[in-house]
């Protein structure tokens, strides 16, 4: 009886996990998936653009040529808030691009 209860509980948990993953995938937007390389982890992560342009307010993480230093689980990861130095002046200003593109685990080598 205990084994049957354990198997049933495991199946319920697995079903919930699949449902949550499907809901997250369904809410990822209409764009194609992109890839970001996290140099501190040596891993690639899929991503999608959920906000095309954010205002230049709050913290942003540098994204240069699809590479960033911190990813999920790292203290410096800001949840996919990216600053791209579009005008190439090395300064974070209104001429740059600010996006929201969360990284989707798991990362891969």
Phi, psi and omega per residue, in radians:
X1 nan -0.742 3.134
X2 -1.093 -0.696 3.139
X3 -1.105 -0.758 3.133
X4 -1.085 -0.738 3.132
X5 -1.120 -0.706 3.127
X6 -1.127 -0.777 3.133
X7 -1.118 -0.767 3.119
X8 -1.064 -0.770 3.118
X9 -1.096 -0.723 3.135
X10 -1.103 -0.720 3.124
X11 -1.142 -0.676 3.109
X12 -1.117 -0.799 3.127
X13 -1.092 -0.774 3.123
X14 -1.082 -0.723 3.111
X15 -1.098 -0.712 3.096
X16 -1.117 -0.737 3.138
X17 -1.084 -0.756 3.116
X18 -1.129 -0.722 3.116
X19 -1.096 -0.749 3.114
X20 -1.143 -0.721 3.122
X21 -1.117 -0.719 3.120
X22 -1.134 -0.696 3.115
X23 -1.139 -0.727 3.115
X24 -1.109 -0.738 3.136
X25 -1.148 -0.710 -3.121
X26 -1.141 -0.508 -3.111
X27 -1.659 0.328 -3.055
X28 -1.447 -0.014 -3.130
X29 1.740 -3.119 -3.072
X30 -1.748 -0.132 -3.090
X31 -1.408 2.934 3.099
X32 -1.305 2.719 3.078
X33 -1.286 2.494 3.020
X34 -1.985 -3.077 -3.138
X35 -2.347 2.406 3.066
X36 -2.182 2.350 3.087
X37 -1.681 2.232 3.118
X38 -1.769 1.862 -3.004
X39 -1.134 -0.618 -3.119
X40 -1.212 -0.379 -3.122
X41 -1.842 -0.306 -3.065
X42 1.182 0.525 -3.074
X43 -2.217 2.639 3.001
X44 -1.749 2.483 3.088
X45 -2.215 2.468 2.978
X46 -1.297 2.659 3.111
X47 -2.652 2.963 3.052
X48 -2.601 2.708 3.138
X49 -1.499 1.996 3.107
X50 -1.751 -0.320 3.028
X51 -2.457 1.959 -3.065
X52 -1.045 -0.694 -3.098
X53 -2.574 2.141 3.073
X54 -1.841 2.713 3.037
X55 -1.239 2.708 -3.136
X56 -1.368 1.178 3.112
X57 -2.399 2.454 3.113
X58 1.484 -3.095 -3.097
X59 -1.366 2.509 3.055
X60 -2.395 2.653 3.116
X61 -1.843 2.436 -3.128
X62 -1.227 2.330 3.026
X63 -2.217 2.033 -3.093
X64 -2.244 2.072 -3.133
X65 0.940 0.679 3.101
X66 1.324 0.258 -3.124
X67 -2.148 2.429 3.049
X68 -2.432 2.879 -3.080
X69 -1.478 -0.677 -3.015
X70 -2.059 2.555 3.116
X71 -2.356 -2.972 -3.115
X72 -0.901 2.283 -3.130
X73 1.640 -0.297 3.107
X74 -1.521 2.464 3.122
X75 -1.014 -0.503 -3.110
X76 -1.516 -0.027 -3.137
X77 -1.324 2.251 -3.054
X78 -1.866 0.466 3.047
X79 1.325 0.258 3.117
X80 1.687 0.362 3.049
X81 -1.582 1.848 -2.983
X82 -1.915 2.493 2.978
X83 -1.983 2.177 3.052
X84 -2.005 2.154 -3.106
X85 -1.312 1.295 -3.030
X86 -1.059 -0.711 -3.085
X87 -1.539 -0.038 3.009
X88 1.208 0.345 -3.108
X89 -1.618 -0.019 3.113
X90 1.333 0.061 -3.132
X91 -2.022 2.463 3.056
X92 -1.416 1.892 -3.111
X93 -2.574 -3.120 -3.042
X94 -1.143 -0.250 3.099
X95 -1.413 -0.015 -3.082
X96 -1.738 3.086 -3.134
X97 -1.882 2.352 3.134
X98 -2.220 2.065 -3.015
X99 -2.203 2.798 2.949
X100 -2.041 1.912 -3.135
X101 -2.429 1.572 -3.115
X102 -1.136 2.580 3.075
X103 -1.549 2.316 -3.056
X104 -1.723 1.982 3.099
X105 -1.248 2.799 0.026
X106 -1.485 2.698 3.015
X107 -1.288 2.836 3.127
X108 -2.405 2.636 -3.134
X109 -1.153 nan nan
